[in-house]
Amino acid sequence: MTASNTNGTTPKTGIKVIIIGAGFGGLTAAIECIRQGHTPVIYEAFPSLKILGDIISFGPNGGRIFARWSNGSVAQKMRGVSIDLIQHGFNIHKYDTGEVVINQKTPPRDETAPNFNGHRGELHEIVFEYAKEIGVEINLGHRVETYWEDERAAGVVLEDGTKVEGDLVIASDGVRSKARTLVLGYEDKPKSSGYAVWRAWFSNKDMIADPETKHFCDNGDTFNGWIGPDVHFLFSTVKNGTDCCWVLTHRDEHDIAESWSFPGYLKDVKEVLEGWDPMCWKIISKTPEEKLVDWKLVYRDPLPNWVSGYGSAPGHGRICLLGDAAHPFLPTSAQGATQALEDGVTLAILLRKAGRDNIRGALRAFQDIRYDRVKAVQKTGETTRDMWHKTDWEKVKKDPTLIQFPREDWVFQFDAEKHTEEAGDEAIKKASATVA
């Protein structure tokens, strides 16, 4: 498929977009740039595509974006490797007794706004291959040394000394992005959130060998959660029960150094689960220890700026942060990756509306349109975690719906493309008036 027959493609704008990072945010920004008539070029530090990670979630507000690509064929491929919980729903257990407090039903499937939960690497590979298919230039094994910009252009200098130039740069290279310091004018240090998660993805081999855990895999795709004081444990079987994955969120006060992802140890998990439903440890004990990751959850203070040269930020208004580089999320929001998708859609449309002569206005409008929504969605990571970790079980006994995972319309029914088409012109006009 070429760019000319990709659904949604518009005439060429002449805008060259340099994108740093080939994660979901960077790839989505590039795909949406193709759809809006720009020329995106991606630079990624990893030398090759690897199927890494474990479970990732995309809400319907993200699925709506995927569903528009290639007349739904990308979403169809993603559906093939995602959990199907239409029949099972989400069983929420009390941590000590193991009783199912409520089965939260899965909403009817809407193919125009699907929900995806699957292996990060497998879903990423589908999006990566689609980006290449429609003509996105992706340069792997190129690490950025520095960002630069002036009044007429922006770009990066790579480690090998190559200077890359475009009309703007999108830094979609995660929470350690070097562009953060450039945009902010100071170094923004990560802090511990006070929590960490152990997480793992593994085959069902040992699960099905044990009569007590076999039923989880025999019943296809399942999703179970045990909720307790300052701890929650989520367990899924995937791909018709052939794979298993789990995450366990708990208190952790360790200082955060350069890395916050470490090998995990089953003995440490067992200690945290003392007094819990024995089934939790039964499941976790089937995990090959080399598959276990100990991931310290970090946060950063809310960034005042995502765009250079705006507000208190130094620069010329041609570099912007996207996704985790601008707004890292706690996993309990289940929205981090989806909000990066919304960023990419919004920015690509604003660039088309503003045109090549008003890159600064487009980027400022991007921050103005996205900032309040992202900040509000970020907050749901804390509120969902606290709702589970500080459960009043007497109240839940009277109304079990109090412990359900929130599915709020203002989050899920949002259409980034529609919203930006409607609000974009006014946002650009207002932002452009502030450009010196």
C-alpha positions in Angstrom: 0.0 0.0 0.0 1.3 3.5 -0.8 0.5 6.7 0.9 -1.7 7.8 -1.9 -4.2 5.1 -1.3 -4.1 5.0 2.5 -7.5 5.9 3.7 -7.6 9.5 5.0 -4.6 10.8 3.1 -4.7 14.5 2.2 -2.6 16.5 -0.3 1.1 17.0 0.6 1.9 19.9 3.0 5.6 20.0 2.5 6.2 19.7 6.2 9.1 17.4 7.2 8.6 15.9 10.7 11.5 14.4 12.5 10.3 11.9 15.1 12.5 10.5 17.8 11.4 7.1 19.1 9.5 4.2 17.3 7.2 3.3 20.2 3.4 3.4 19.9 3.4 7.2 20.2 6.1 7.8 17.6 4.7 5.3 15.2 1.2 6.8 15.6 2.5 10.3 15.0 4.2 9.1 11.8 1.2 7.2 10.5 -1.1 10.2 11.2 1.4 12.5 9.5 1.2 10.4 6.4 -2.6 10.6 6.6 -2.4 14.4 6.9 0.0 14.9 4.0 3.3 15.4 5.9 6.6 13.6 5.5 7.7 11.9 8.7 11.1 10.4 9.4 11.7 8.3 12.5 15.0 7.7 14.3 15.1 5.0 16.9 18.0 3.9 19.2 17.2 0.2 19.1 19.1 -1.5 16.3 16.3 -4.0 15.5 12.7 -4.6 16.3 12.3 -7.0 19.2 9.1 -8.5 20.7 9.6 -7.2 24.2 7.5 -6.5 27.2 4.3 -7.9 28.5 0.7 -6.8 28.7 -0.5 -3.4 27.4 -4.0 -1.9 27.2 -5.6 0.4 24.7 -9.0 1.8 25.6 -11.8 2.5 23.0 -10.5 6.0 22.5 -7.2 4.4 21.2 -9.0 1.6 19.4 -10.9 4.3 17.5 -7.6 5.5 16.1 -6.4 2.1 15.0 -9.8 1.3 13.4 -9.4 4.1 10.9 -6.1 2.7 9.5 -6.4 0.8 6.3 -10.1 0.4 6.5 -9.9 -1.5 9.8 -7.4 -4.1 8.7 -4.8 -3.0 11.3 -7.3 -3.3 14.1 -8.4 -6.7 12.8 -4.8 -8.0 13.1 -4.5 -6.5 16.6 -7.7 -8.3 17.6 -6.1 -11.6 16.6 -3.4 -11.3 19.3 -5.6 -9.6 22.0 -7.5 -10.9 24.9 -11.2 -11.6 24.2 -13.2 -11.1 27.4 -16.7 -10.9 25.9 -17.7 -14.1 27.6 -15.6 -14.0 30.7 -15.5 -10.3 31.9 -13.4 -9.3 34.8 -13.7 -11.3 38.1 -12.8 -9.1 41.1 -11.8 -11.1 44.2 -11.5 -10.2 47.8 -7.8 -10.6 48.7 -8.0 -12.9 51.7 -11.0 -15.1 51.1 -10.7 -15.3 47.3 -14.4 -14.8 46.9 -15.5 -13.2 43.6 -17.1 -9.9 44.8 -18.3 -9.0 41.3 -18.0 -10.0 37.7 -17.6 -6.8 35.7 -19.1 -7.5 32.4 -17.2 -6.6 29.2 -19.1 -4.0 27.1 -20.4 -5.2 23.7 -17.7 -4.9 21.1 -17.8 -1.8 18.9 -15.6 -2.4 15.9 -15.3 1.4 15.3 -13.8 1.8 18.8 -12.4 -1.5 19.9 -10.6 -2.2 23.2 -7.3 -4.1 23.0 -5.3 -5.9 25.7 -2.4 -8.0 24.5 1.4 -8.4 24.4 3.1 -5.1 24.0 5.7 -6.5 21.5 3.1 -8.3 19.3 0.8 -5.3 19.1 3.8 -3.0 18.5 5.0 -5.2 15.6 1.7 -4.9 13.8 1.8 -1.1 14.1 5.5 -1.0 13.1 4.9 -3.1 10.0 1.9 -0.9 9.0 3.9 2.2 9.3 6.6 0.8 7.0 3.9 -0.4 4.6 2.5 3.1 4.0 5.9 4.6 3.5 7.1 5.9 6.8 10.9 6.1 6.8 12.2 4.3 10.0 15.9 4.5 10.8 16.8 1.9 13.5 20.1 2.0 15.5 20.4 5.8 15.5 20.8 7.3 19.0 20.3 11.0 19.4 23.2 13.0 20.9 21.6 16.5 20.9 18.5 18.3 19.8 18.7 21.7 18.0 16.4 24.3 16.5 16.5 27.8 15.1 13.9 30.2 13.6 13.5 28.3 10.4 14.2 24.6 11.2 14.8 21.9 13.9 16.5 18.6 14.1 18.9 16.4 15.9 22.6 15.4 15.9 23.1 11.7 16.0 25.8 9.9 17.9 27.8 9.3 14.7 27.8 13.1 14.1 25.1 13.2 11.4 23.0 16.3 11.5 19.3 15.7 10.7 17.1 18.6 9.7 13.3 19.1 9.4 10.6 21.6 10.0 10.0 20.3 13.6 11.0 17.5 15.9 8.7 15.3 17.9 10.4 13.8 20.9 8.6 10.6 21.6 11.5 8.8 23.3 10.1 8.2 26.7 10.5 9.5 30.2 14.3 9.9 29.8 14.0 12.0 26.6 16.9 14.4 26.2 14.5 16.9 24.7 12.8 17.3 28.1 15.8 19.4 29.4 15.9 21.5 26.2 12.1 22.2 26.3 12.0 22.8 30.1 15.2 24.7 30.4 16.2 22.5 33.4 16.7 18.8 34.2 13.6 17.1 35.4 14.5 14.2 37.8 12.2 11.2 38.2 10.9 10.4 41.7 9.5 7.3 43.3 5.7 7.0 43.3 6.0 5.0 46.5 4.8 1.9 44.5 6.3 -0.8 42.3 4.9 -3.7 40.2 6.2 -7.2 39.7 5.1 -8.3 36.2 5.5 -11.4 34.1 4.4 -13.1 30.8 4.9 -16.8 30.4 3.5 -20.0 28.7 0.8 -22.1 30.3 3.0 -25.2 30.6 3.1 -25.4 34.4 -0.3 -23.9 34.9 -2.0 -26.7 33.0 0.1 -29.4 34.8 -1.5 -28.4 38.1 -5.1 -29.5 38.6 -5.7 -26.4 40.9 -4.7 -23.9 38.2 -5.5 -25.8 35.0 -9.0 -24.4 34.8 -7.7 -20.8 34.2 -6.1 -22.0 30.9 -8.9 -24.4 30.0 -11.4 -21.6 29.9 -9.7 -19.6 27.1 -9.1 -15.9 27.8 -9.7 -14.9 31.4 -9.1 -11.9 33.6 -9.0 -12.0 37.4 -8.0 -9.4 40.0 -7.5 -9.7 43.8 -7.8 -6.4 45.6 -6.3 -5.8 49.1 -4.8 -3.2 51.4 -2.2 -1.3 49.4 -1.8 -4.2 47.0 -3.6 -5.5 43.9 -2.9 -8.5 41.8 -4.2 -8.8 38.2 -3.9 -12.1 36.3 -4.9 -12.9 32.7 -4.8 -15.9 30.4 -4.3 -14.9 26.7 -4.5 -16.4 23.2 -7.2 -18.9 24.3 -5.3 -19.8 27.4 -1.9 -20.6 25.9 -0.1 -17.7 27.5 -0.4 -16.2 31.1 0.5 -12.8 32.4 0.2 -11.0 35.7 1.0 -7.7 37.4 1.2 -7.1 41.2 1.2 -3.5 42.4 2.5 -2.9 45.9 4.2 -0.4 48.2 7.9 0.2 47.5 10.0 3.1 48.8 13.3 2.3 47.1 15.2 5.3 45.7 15.1 5.5 41.9 18.5 5.6 40.2 19.3 5.6 36.5 17.3 2.4 36.1 14.0 1.4 37.7 13.5 -1.9 36.0 15.2 -4.9 37.7 15.0 -8.7 37.8 12.3 -9.8 40.2 12.5 -12.6 42.8 9.6 -14.9 43.7 10.5 -15.0 47.4 9.9 -11.3 47.6 6.4 -11.6 45.9 5.5 -14.4 48.3 6.2 -12.2 51.3 3.9 -9.5 50.1 1.1 -12.1 49.6 1.2 -13.4 53.2 -2.4 -13.8 54.4 -3.8 -13.7 50.9 -5.9 -16.2 49.0 -3.6 -19.1 48.4 -4.6 -19.2 44.8 -2.6 -16.0 44.2 0.6 -17.7 45.2 -0.4 -20.9 43.3 -0.5 -18.8 40.1 2.6 -16.8 40.7 4.6 -19.9 41.7 4.2 -21.1 38.1 6.2 -18.2 36.8 9.7 -18.9 35.5 11.8 -16.5 37.6 13.8 -15.3 34.6 10.5 -13.9 33.3 9.8 -11.8 36.4 10.5 -8.1 36.3 10.5 -5.7 39.3 9.4 -2.3 37.9 9.6 0.7 40.2 6.8 3.1 39.3 8.2 6.6 38.9 6.5 9.9 38.4 7.6 13.4 37.5 6.1 16.7 38.5 3.6 18.0 36.0 5.5 19.6 33.2 4.6 23.3 32.6 5.5 23.0 29.0 5.7 20.3 26.2 6.8 22.8 23.5 10.0 24.8 23.2 9.7 28.6 23.2 6.3 28.5 24.9 5.5 30.0 28.3 8.7 29.8 30.4 10.3 27.3 28.0 13.4 28.4 26.0 13.7 27.9 22.3 12.1 28.6 18.9 8.9 26.7 19.1 9.9 23.8 16.8 10.4 20.9 19.3 7.7 19.2 21.2 7.3 16.3 23.6 4.8 13.5 23.0 3.6 10.6 25.1 5.7 9.5 28.1 8.3 12.2 27.3 5.6 14.8 28.1 3.3 13.0 30.5 4.2 9.6 32.1 1.2 7.6 33.4 0.8 5.1 36.2 -0.4 1.7 34.9 -3.6 1.8 36.9 -4.9 4.4 34.5 -4.6 1.9 31.6 -4.4 5.0 29.4 -0.7 5.8 29.0 -0.2 4.4 25.6 -3.7 5.5 24.4 -3.0 9.1 25.4 0.2 9.0 23.3 -1.9 7.9 20.3 -4.3 10.9 20.9 -1.2 13.1 21.0 -0.1 11.9 17.6 -3.5 12.3 15.9 -3.9 15.8 17.4 -0.5 17.1 16.4 -0.7 15.8 12.8 -4.1 17.5 12.2 -2.9 20.8 13.7 0.2 20.8 11.5 -2.0 20.4 8.4 -4.4 23.1 9.5 -1.6 25.6 10.5 0.6 24.9 7.5 4.4 25.0 7.1 4.6 28.7 7.7 3.1 28.4 11.2 4.8 25.4 12.9 5.0 27.3 16.2 1.3 28.1 16.2 0.5 24.4 15.5 2.7 23.1 18.4 1.4 25.7 20.8 -2.1 24.7 19.9 -1.2 21.1 20.4 -0.2 21.8 24.0 -3.3 23.9 24.6 -5.7 21.3 23.2 -4.2 18.3 25.0 -2.9 19.6 28.3 -6.0 19.7 30.5 -7.4 16.4 29.2 -4.1 14.6 29.7 -3.7 16.0 33.2 -7.2 14.8 34.1 -6.6 11.3 32.6 -3.3 11.0 34.4 -5.1 11.6 37.7 -7.2 8.4 37.1 -4.1 6.3 37.7 -4.0 7.5 41.3 -7.7 7.4 41.9 -8.1 3.9 40.6 -5.2 2.7 42.6 -6.4 4.3 45.8 -10.0 3.1 45.2 -8.6 -0.5 45.2 -5.9 -0.2 47.9 -8.2 1.6 50.4 -11.3 -0.4 49.8 -14.0 -0.1 52.4 -15.2 -3.8 52.3 -18.4 -3.0 54.4 -19.5 -0.6 51.7 -18.5 -3.0 48.9 -20.6 -5.7 50.5 -23.6 -3.5 50.1 -22.7 -2.2 46.6 -20.1 -4.4 44.8 -20.0 -2.0 41.8 -17.9 0.3 44.0 -14.9 -1.8 43.2 -15.3 -2.1 39.5 -12.6 -0.8 37.2 -13.8 2.7 36.0 -15.0 3.0 32.4 -15.8 6.6 32.2 -17.4 8.1 29.1 -15.3 11.3 29.1 -12.2 9.1 28.7 -13.4 6.3 26.4 -15.8 8.1 24.1 -13.4 10.8 23.2 -12.5 11.1 19.5 -9.2 12.9 19.1 -9.5 13.3 15.3 -13.1 14.7 15.5 -12.2 17.0 18.4 -9.1 18.4 16.7 -10.9 18.9 13.4 -13.6 20.9 15.3 -11.4 22.8 17.8 -8.1 23.1 15.9 -8.7 26.3 13.8 -9.6 28.3 16.9 -6.8 26.8 18.9 -4.3 27.7 16.2 -5.6 31.2 15.9 -5.4 31.8 19.6 -1.9 30.2 19.9 -0.6 32.1 16.9 -1.6 35.4 18.5 0.9 34.7 21.2 3.8 34.0 18.8 6.2 36.9 18.9 
